[in-house]
């Protein structure tokens, strides 16, 4: 029980810290001429992720943790940090583009167009599964997939506009916020 509470507290603190970082980066980017796209679906993403976390607190706080899946989850956290560190001050939870700015082609973006979305999708499955909540993991995975369909299409349109063409220079990168270096 102590491990499950500690793990949920870690994830909660991490997500709240990321929201603070994202807000700071978004304000700075917008002040520098960036443009937000997809704002109409942003609250749905926040609600989905908030419901996932609240649901875990309700259902998993007193459950044992599968240590193998915990190890996978911790590996995903390393990938999450890599994504955020690669984008630095351009990382945000929103779709923010800097008109004319080149796309990021380093770090995990050398290998995947959407590394952050891949990490988040895996976390949505792995953490509940680590608590034995497989149905919960599958339900939120389906909801997240639907949301990512909307998000990635919105990001692709935003990138096409910021690159000065009708289509993106390459598929949009995977992370909240479409601003790139």
C-alpha positions as CSV (number, residue, x, y, z in Angstrom):
1,X,0.0,0.0,0.0
2,X,2.8,2.4,0.8
3,X,4.4,1.8,-2.6
4,X,1.1,2.4,-4.5
5,X,0.5,5.7,-2.6
6,X,4.1,6.8,-3.2
7,X,3.8,5.9,-6.9
8,X,0.5,7.8,-7.3
9,X,1.9,10.8,-5.4
10,X,5.0,10.8,-7.7
11,X,2.8,10.7,-10.9
12,X,0.5,13.4,-9.5
13,X,3.5,15.7,-8.6
14,X,5.1,15.0,-11.9
15,X,1.9,16.0,-13.9
16,X,1.3,19.1,-11.8
17,X,4.9,20.2,-12.3
18,X,4.6,19.6,-16.0
19,X,1.5,21.8,-16.1
20,X,3.5,24.6,-14.4
21,X,6.4,24.2,-16.9
22,X,4.1,24.0,-19.8
23,X,2.2,27.2,-18.8
24,X,5.5,29.0,-18.4
25,X,6.8,27.8,-21.8
26,X,3.5,28.6,-23.4
27,X,3.5,32.2,-22.1
28,X,7.0,32.7,-23.3
29,X,6.4,31.3,-26.7
30,X,3.2,33.3,-27.2
31,X,5.0,36.4,-26.2
32,X,7.6,35.6,-28.9
33,X,5.0,35.4,-31.7
34,X,3.9,31.8,-31.5
35,X,0.4,30.7,-32.4
36,X,-1.9,28.2,-30.6
37,X,-3.9,25.7,-32.5
38,X,-6.4,23.1,-31.2
39,X,-7.4,25.1,-28.2
40,X,-11.0,23.8,-28.5
41,X,-10.0,20.2,-27.6
42,X,-7.3,21.1,-25.0
43,X,-9.8,21.0,-22.0
44,X,-10.9,17.5,-23.1
45,X,-7.3,16.3,-23.0
46,X,-6.8,17.8,-19.5
47,X,-10.1,16.2,-18.4
48,X,-9.2,12.8,-19.8
49,X,-5.8,12.8,-18.1
50,X,-7.3,14.2,-14.9
51,X,-9.9,11.5,-14.8
52,X,-7.3,8.8,-15.4
53,X,-5.3,10.1,-12.5
54,X,-8.3,10.5,-10.2
55,X,-9.5,7.0,-11.2
56,X,-6.1,5.6,-10.3
57,X,-6.2,7.3,-6.8
58,X,-9.7,5.8,-6.2
59,X,-9.0,2.3,-7.5
60,X,-5.3,1.7,-6.9
61,X,-4.2,3.5,-3.7
62,X,-4.3,0.2,-1.7
63,X,-3.4,-2.3,-4.4
64,X,-0.1,-4.2,-4.7
65,X,2.3,-3.0,-7.5
66,X,3.6,-5.4,-10.1
67,X,7.4,-4.7,-9.9
68,X,8.1,-5.7,-13.5
69,X,5.5,-3.2,-14.8
70,X,6.7,-0.6,-12.4
71,X,10.2,-1.0,-14.0
72,X,8.6,-0.5,-17.4
73,X,6.8,2.6,-16.1
74,X,10.0,4.0,-14.7
75,X,11.6,3.4,-18.1
76,X,8.8,5.4,-19.7
77,X,9.6,8.2,-17.3
78,X,13.2,8.3,-18.6
79,X,11.8,8.6,-22.1
80,X,9.4,11.4,-21.0
81,X,12.3,13.4,-19.6
82,X,14.2,12.9,-22.8
83,X,11.3,14.3,-24.8
84,X,11.0,17.3,-22.5
85,X,14.7,17.9,-22.4
86,X,15.0,17.7,-26.1
87,X,12.4,20.4,-26.6
88,X,13.5,22.5,-23.7
89,X,11.7,25.9,-23.5
90,X,9.6,24.9,-26.5
91,X,7.9,22.0,-24.7
92,X,4.3,22.6,-23.8
93,X,1.1,20.7,-23.4
94,X,-0.7,22.7,-26.0
95,X,-0.2,22.9,-29.8
96,X,2.0,25.9,-30.2
97,X,3.8,26.8,-33.4
98,X,6.4,29.3,-34.2
99,X,5.8,30.4,-37.8
100,X,8.7,29.5,-40.0
101,X,10.6,27.7,-37.2
102,X,12.2,24.4,-38.3
103,X,11.0,21.1,-36.8
104,X,13.0,19.3,-34.1
105,X,15.1,16.5,-35.6
106,X,17.2,15.5,-32.6
107,X,16.7,13.4,-29.5
108,X,13.8,11.0,-29.8
109,X,12.4,13.0,-32.8
110,X,15.2,11.3,-34.9
111,X,13.3,8.0,-34.4
112,X,9.6,8.9,-34.0
113,X,7.3,11.7,-35.2
114,X,5.4,11.6,-31.9
115,X,7.6,10.3,-29.1
116,X,5.6,12.0,-26.3
117,X,2.3,10.7,-27.5
118,X,3.8,7.2,-27.6
119,X,5.1,7.6,-24.1
120,X,1.8,8.8,-22.8
121,X,-0.2,6.0,-24.6
122,X,2.2,3.5,-23.0
123,X,1.8,5.1,-19.5
124,X,-2.0,5.0,-19.8
125,X,-1.7,1.2,-20.2
126,X,1.3,0.3,-18.0
127,X,0.5,2.2,-14.8
128,X,-3.0,0.8,-14.3
129,X,-1.8,-2.6,-15.4
130,X,0.9,-2.4,-12.7
131,X,-2.0,-2.2,-10.2
132,X,-3.9,-5.0,-11.9
133,X,-6.5,-2.7,-13.4
134,X,-6.5,-4.0,-17.0
135,X,-10.0,-3.0,-17.9
136,X,-9.3,0.5,-16.6
137,X,-6.1,0.6,-18.8
138,X,-8.1,-0.5,-21.9
139,X,-10.9,1.9,-21.4
140,X,-8.6,4.9,-21.0
141,X,-6.4,3.7,-23.9
142,X,-9.4,3.7,-26.2
143,X,-10.4,7.2,-25.0
144,X,-6.8,8.5,-25.4
145,X,-6.6,7.0,-28.9
146,X,-9.7,8.9,-29.9
147,X,-8.3,12.1,-28.4
148,X,-5.0,11.6,-30.1
149,X,-6.7,11.2,-33.5
150,X,-8.1,14.7,-33.0
151,X,-4.9,16.1,-31.6
152,X,-2.5,14.8,-34.2
153,X,-4.7,16.0,-37.0
154,X,-5.0,19.4,-35.4
155,X,-1.2,19.5,-35.0
156,X,-0.6,18.5,-38.6
157,X,-2.8,21.3,-39.8
158,X,-1.0,23.8,-37.5
159,X,2.4,22.6,-38.7
160,X,1.3,22.9,-42.3
161,X,0.4,26.5,-41.7
162,X,3.5,27.4,-39.8
163,X,5.7,25.9,-42.4
164,X,4.1,28.0,-45.1
165,X,2.5,25.1,-47.1
166,X,-0.5,22.9,-47.3
167,X,1.2,19.9,-45.8
168,X,3.7,19.5,-43.0
169,X,7.4,19.3,-44.0
170,X,7.3,15.9,-42.3
171,X,4.7,14.2,-40.0
172,X,4.1,16.3,-36.9
173,X,6.3,15.4,-33.9
174,X,4.9,13.7,-30.9
175,X,4.5,15.9,-27.9
176,X,2.1,18.3,-26.5
177,X,2.6,21.5,-28.5
178,X,3.7,21.6,-32.1
179,X,6.5,24.2,-31.7
180,X,9.8,22.9,-33.0
181,X,13.4,23.8,-33.3
